[in-house]
Every structure is written in structure tokens, then in C-alpha cells.
Amino acid sequence: MSPCAACKLLRRRCAKGCVFAPYFPPDEPQKFANVHKVFGASNVNKMLKDLPVHQRGDAVSSMVYEANARVRDPVYGCVGAISSLQQQVIHLQSQLTVANAKILSMQMHNQSSHAGPNKTPLKTLKHNSRSSSSSSTTAKSIPESDFLCPILRSSCQSSIAGNGMSSAWSTLHQSYHNGHRGIVTMVIPFQRGDATQQPPPDLPSYLFKNRIVFLGMSLVPSVTELIMAELLYLQYEDPEKPIYMYINSTGTTKDGEKLGYETEAFAIYDTMRYVKPPIFTLCVGNAWGEAALLLAAGSKGNRATLPSATIMIKQPIAQFRGQATDLDIARKEVRNVKAELVGLYARHTGHSPEKIEEDIRRPKYFSPEEAVEYGIIDKVLYSDKGDERKGVVADLRKAQLI
């Protein structure tokens, strides 16, 4: 008898009464491989032994579906590695900053010790000379622990890399006497070495610094968490300035395959309604399904799209397997999600729920002009190279996008 897929993958003897054998046949090795990768063979074994026999089949079907969905998720398996690498980068940057500070301290000490009575140990940015005694007194007036304190962030790192040593000393000296650290956001990494050694620019941080939230992927849990965190932080940073949300997303589906739940869009939508700053939405490619809802949820009068964008609304898609009772529960939940979606579309477009429900029986696509007429957006932003009668730069300035 051929061993089951589980025992074959785990390289063990498939004994009679193997708990995996009825559910993982040898001709479907990938089925168990995904489940093992996501949940672990020992956990699956324990769960199957704890469940009654008549419930094991449904449990395995649910695990297989969940495992396949997680494996297909483009972000799955990368979050932990990215987080670990980020922590290592932060630690190395801290060590580099401390090392630069020690080098700076040693150089300043050497300059002070070798300066004669008529020589100038330090030069300011204006190249004004100072006496060696006053410079030595200034250098000694800052203890070593206080000297290192202000440079544990990016301000000193920027100064050491971008300016001369005298500029760095001036920054440190000013920070010490002001009683607080100088904060200079490291948006684009400083230059070091030749062109072949330059790190890539931190473009996402540059967008975020300018209060731009970019939704450029399908709505999966990791993307939802990031968008919500950005919205909440930007509210904390300034509750009055507008937030610009650029949207290029297919919603919770892609190529006909469901990647996430509609509740991902509801979470972002509720956060958009919760935060105090106005949110200006702009479609820069496509806004399909739930992404169209987020586009329509922007501040009235500041929902826009570019001329070549595509917008589409549709009803929720559900994929369920299980017992008849479970399917009835799932159908009820899908109907509730659809009713919520219809209600939100009606609120932001001005149409009746009956018309919205009729329109989303099948996917409904809109050109930018049709989306304006339907009420999903308020305007189309044309380039200043196009027809000047379209409003051009005036529209961009009115939307505060330039």
C-alpha cells in the first residue's frame, strides 16, 4: 500500500489507522505540503485526533483552503523576514552613529591638543577664528555622555555625512545648549562612497513625509494594517492638514481570484471616516470593487481620477466549503456584506440603494467622465499638456494636489 502524502513528505512509515491517510491521498502531495507549511504537521495531527471522526473532513477542507490562500498571498512569508532585517538595519545604524561620534570626538580632541596658543583649533561655518582657550573650554564643557546623547538619531548622521566637521560640531553644540535633540528626518539616505555604493532612495518615506498614502496592491491584511497605521499617524502628526490617498488597486480580488475579505476595505473605510484630516482621493490606474468604495469615500469635492484610469463596482464574491448549515451561515453573512456595501455606495454617490443593487448585479465599469456623472468622483485631472479648456493646472491647484 502506498503511503499517504503526509507520511511520504514527513518520511515516516504509514501505519494502519494513520490519521492523515483518509484526507491526504498520495496523488495530492501539494495538498498536505501547503497545510504543513502553514499550520505544521504536529498541530494538524493533534487537531485531527481531538476532533470526532465525522468532523475531521470539514476541518481538513477548511485548513486546506486557508493554507492555499495564505501561500498565494504575495506578502505571506515575507513579513517576518522584512521585520527582522529592519531591526538589524536600525541596530547597525545606531552602531555606525556612535562610531562616527567617537571619531568626531577624537578628532576634536586631537585638534585641541595640537593647536598652539596663536592657532585656531576650530572653524565655524563662517570661518571666523576663535582662540584655542575658548575652543578648548567649549569642547571640555560637554561631558562625553552628553556629547553622545544628541547623536543617537539621524540629525548628527546627516551633519557628519553632508557637511564638514565644523558644521557637525556646530549642530551638536547648538543641540546641547538648547536642551533638546535636533531632528532632521532621513528621507533620502545620505551619500557615502562612490556611485556604486549608494543605497536606493527611500521613496515610500518620501511620499509619507508629504502626507501621501499610496494603495498600490490588492486588499490583503498586511496592506490594510499599513494603510490604517499611516492614516492614524498622519492624524497624530497634524489633524488639520489633508491626507492624499492615491489608489491603484483591484480590491480584494485579482485575475478573478479572491485574495482578501471585504472587511479589509471596511476597516480602511471606517478609519478614513474616523480620522480628522480631510482625505483627498485620486485614482491613478484602476479602482475596482472595494477600491472604488475607498475612492468614493474621499472628501466631497476632492475625489479625482486621472484621464486614463478605470473604475469598476461589483458585488461581493464569496468562496465557501463545508456542511450545509455552515453554507447557510456563510450565505447570510455575504448578504449582510452586500447590503453594507450597497448602503455605502448609496451614501457617497447619491443614488438609491435599489439602483446600486441593480447596477452591481454584474461588474459595472466606468470611464473617468462616466464616474463623475455617476457620483463616484468629482473631477478628472487633465495634464497641462492637454486641452487647456479642461481646467488643467487650475483643477490640480483646486484639489491641492500641487
N, C-alpha and C positions, 0 to 999 in steps of 0.2 A: 504494500500500500504506500502510495506517495505521501510524503509528509505535507502537512498544511503549509500555507505561505508563511505563517508566523514562525513555526518551528524551523522552517528552512532558512528564514532570514536570521533567526537567533542561533542557528547551528546547534540544534539540540534534537534529541530523539522524540518523534511524535508518538507518544504513548496512546494506548487505547483510552478513550474518555478525555482526550485533550480538550480543554475548554475553548481553544481557539479554532479547532478544526471545523465546526459547523458553520462558522461565519467568515473564515478567511481561506477559501479553497486554493489549492496550489496553482491554478491557472490565472489567479488575480494577485500577483505578488505586490503590485504597486498599491493595492488597497490597504494592506497591512503596513507597508513601508511608510505611507503618509501618517497613518494613525500612530505608529511607533515614534515617528519623528516629532509629532506634536504632543502626544499625551504620555508616551513611554509604555513599554510592554508590561512592566510590573504593575503600573496603575490600571491598565486595561484588564490584566489578569485578575487583580483584586476586585475590580468592579464587577466583572462577569461572575465571579464566584459569590459575591454578595447579593446579586440580583436573582430573583426567581427565573426559572428557565423560560417561561412564556414572555418575559420582558427583555430578555437579552437581545433578541433580534432587532427590536426598535432602538435599543441603546446603541448597538453597533452601527446601525444606519445613521443615527444622529452623529456619532463620533466620526464616521467616515465623511459625512457631508461637511462637518465643521473643519476636519483636518484638511480636506481638499480645498476648502475656501481659504484657509489660512496659508496654505502652501502657495496658492495662486496670488495671494496678496503681495504686490511688489515691495511693500515695506516690511513684510514679515521676515524675521530672522536678522534684520539689519539694525533694529533699534538698539539692541543691547551692545552690539559692536560699535556703533556710532557713539553711544554714550560713553563707553569705555575709552575710546580714542579721544573724545573731547576732554575727559578728565585728565588723560595723560598729557594732552597739549597744554591745558591750564597749569598742570604741575611743572612742566618743562619751562613754560613762560615765566612762572614765578622764580624758578631757579635761575633762569637767564637774567631776569631783572635784578635779583640780588647780586649776581656775579658782576653785572655791569656797574651796580652801585659800589661794590667793593673796589673795582678797578678805578672808578672815578675818585673814590676816597683816597686811594693810594697815590694816584697822580696828583691830586690836590696837595697831599702831604709832601710829596717829593718837590713840587714846585715851591711850596712854602719853605722847605728846609734848604733848598739850593738858592733861593733868592737872596741877593745881597742887600745891604741897608739902603742902597740907592736904586735897586731894581724893583720892577713891578711884578709881583707874583701872579696876579690875576688881571684879566681884561674883561671889561663889561661889553655888552653888545655895541655900545657907542665908542669902544676903545678908549675910554677915559682911564688914565692911570690912577692907581691908588698906592699908598705907601705899604711896604711889606708888613709893618707892625699892625696896621689896621686890618689887613687881609688875614694875617695870621690869627689875630684876635677873633675875627669873624668866623674863620674856619674852626677855631677851637671852641667857639661859643655854642656849637651844636654838638651834643653828645653823639656817640656812634649809633646808639639805639634810636634816637630821634632822627638821625641822618637817614637811616634805612626805612623809617616808618612811611614817609610820603611816597616812596617809590615802589610800593608793592602793588601799584595799579599801572595803568597804561600811560599816565602823564609823563613820568620820568623816562619811560621807554621811548616815547615819542621824541622827547627832547634829546636823548642821547643819540638816537638814530638819525634824526632830521637836522639838528643844529650842532654847533660846536660845543666844546666842553664848557666854555664860559656861559653859553646860553643855558645849558643844563644846570650849572651851578646857580645861575640867577633864578631859575624856576624853583629849585629846591629851597634856596634861601627865602624866596618870597612865600612859598608854601609854609615854611616853618614859622615865619613871623606872623602870617595870617592866622595860624592856628588850625588850618584845615588842609586837606589834600587837594591838589589841583586835579581836576577831572578833565581829561581830553579823550573822547571816545575814539577807540581804534577801529574805525570803519574800514578803511583800506589799509592793509598791512604796510608797515614802513619798509623802505628799501634796505636791502643788505646784500652785499656781494654784487656780482655782475648780473647780466640779464638772464643767464641760465639758472640762477639761484633764486629768482624772485618767486615768492608764493603767489597763487592766484588771488585776485581781489575778492574780498568778502562782499559780494554783490547782494545777497539776501539781507545782510545787516545794513547795507546802504539804503535799500528800499525801506526797511523797517524804520531806520532813523528818520526818513522823510514821511513816516506815518502811512506807508503803502503796505497793505495786506494783499498778498497775491495768492489766489486759489487757482493753482495750475494742475491739479490732479483730480482723480475721481475721489468721491467722498468715502474714505475709509477711516477707521477710528483714529489712527495716528494723525491724519490730516485734520480731522475735526478737533482733536486736542490742541494742535498747534494754532489753528485759526482762533479758537476760543481764548487761548493764553495770550495771543497777540492783541486781541481786542480788549481784554481786561487790562493788560499792561498799558496800552496806549491811553485808556481812560484814566488810569492812575497817574500817568505822566502829565497829561493835560486834558481835563474834562471838557474843555471848550473847543479846542481845535478839531476840525473834521478829520475823519479817517477815510482813506481812499482804498476801496476794495476792487482789485482787478480780477476778473473772473474769466477763466478758460477751462471749463470742466464739463464732463459728460454726466455729472451727477453720481448716482450710486451704481450705474451700470456702464459697461464699456464693451463694444462689439457684441451686444446682446447678452453679455454675461453679467450677472449681478455680483457686485463686489462688496456692497455695504447695505445697511438698512436705512430706511427713510428717516429714522430717528437721528441719524447723523446730521441731516440737513435741519431738522427741527432744533437740535442743540445749538447749531450756529445761528439759526434764525432767532431763537429766544435770547441768545447773547447779544445779537445785534440790536434787539429791542430793549435790552436791559441797560446797555452802556449809555452814558450821557452824550458823548460827542456825536454829531451827525455823521452818517456814513454815506459817502458818495460811491455809488457802484458804477462800474464800467466793464462791459463785455468786450474782450479783446480777441476772441476767437470763436468760441461757442459757449452757450449756456443752455444745456439740455436738462430736462427733467427737474430735479431738485435744485440744480444750479440756477435755473430760470427763476425759481422762487426767491433765492437769495438776491438775484439781480433786481427783482421787483420790490424787494423789501428795503431798498435803499431810501434815503431821504427824498421826499417828494420834490420834484423839480431838478434833482441831481442824479437821476438814473439814466445812464447813457450807454451807447454802444458805438463801435467803430463801423465804417460803412460795409465792410466785408464779413461781419460777424453773422452767426446763425443762432437763432433762439428756438427752442422747442419745449413744449409742455406735454406731459403724458401722465397717465395714472400709474399708481404703484405696481411693481412687479413682485410676485412672491413665489418662492420655491420651498415647498414643504413635503416632508415624507413622514409617515408614521401611522398610527392607528386612526380609525375613523373618528373617534372622539377628539383626538389631537388635531385632526384636519379641520373639524368643525370650529374648534377654538381658534385655529390659525386663520380661517376664513373670516371669522368675526373681527379679529384684530386687523386684518387687511382692510376690511370695510371701514373700520374706525380710522385707520390711517388715511384712507382715501377721502373720507369726509373731512378730516382735518386739513388735508392738502387743498381740497376744493374751497373750504372756507377761507384759507389764507390767500389763495389766488383771487377769490372774490373781493377780499378786503383791499388788496393792493391794485387791482385792475379796474374796480368799479362795476364789474359785471355781476349778474345774479348767479348764485350757486348752480341753478339749473342750467344756465348757458355754459358755465365752466365744465360741469359734469358731461354735458353733451359734446363739448369740444375735445375733451381728453379721452373720449372712447377709443380713439386711435391717436397715435402721436401726431401733434399739430406743429408744423414748422412755420417760422415767421422770418421774413426779411427784416432788416432794421426799420424800414418805413412801416411795415405791417405791425411790427411790435409796438411802435409809437401809437398807431391807431388803436391797437388792442388795449393799451394801457399798461403794458409790462414795463416800458421805459418812457422817458420824457423827451429824449432828443437823440439825434445822430450826430456824432462829431466828425466833421469833414476836415481833411488836411488843407493847409493854407495853399497847397499847390493845385487844389481842385477849383471848382466853381466858386467864385467869391460871393455869389448870391446865397450860398448855403450858410453863411454866418461865420465859418472858418474860425479865426482866432477869437472872435467875439464869443462864440459858443464855448471854447475851451476856457477863456477867462471867466465867463459867467459861471461855469461849473467848477471854477477854482482848481482846474487840473493843470494850469500853467501859471 
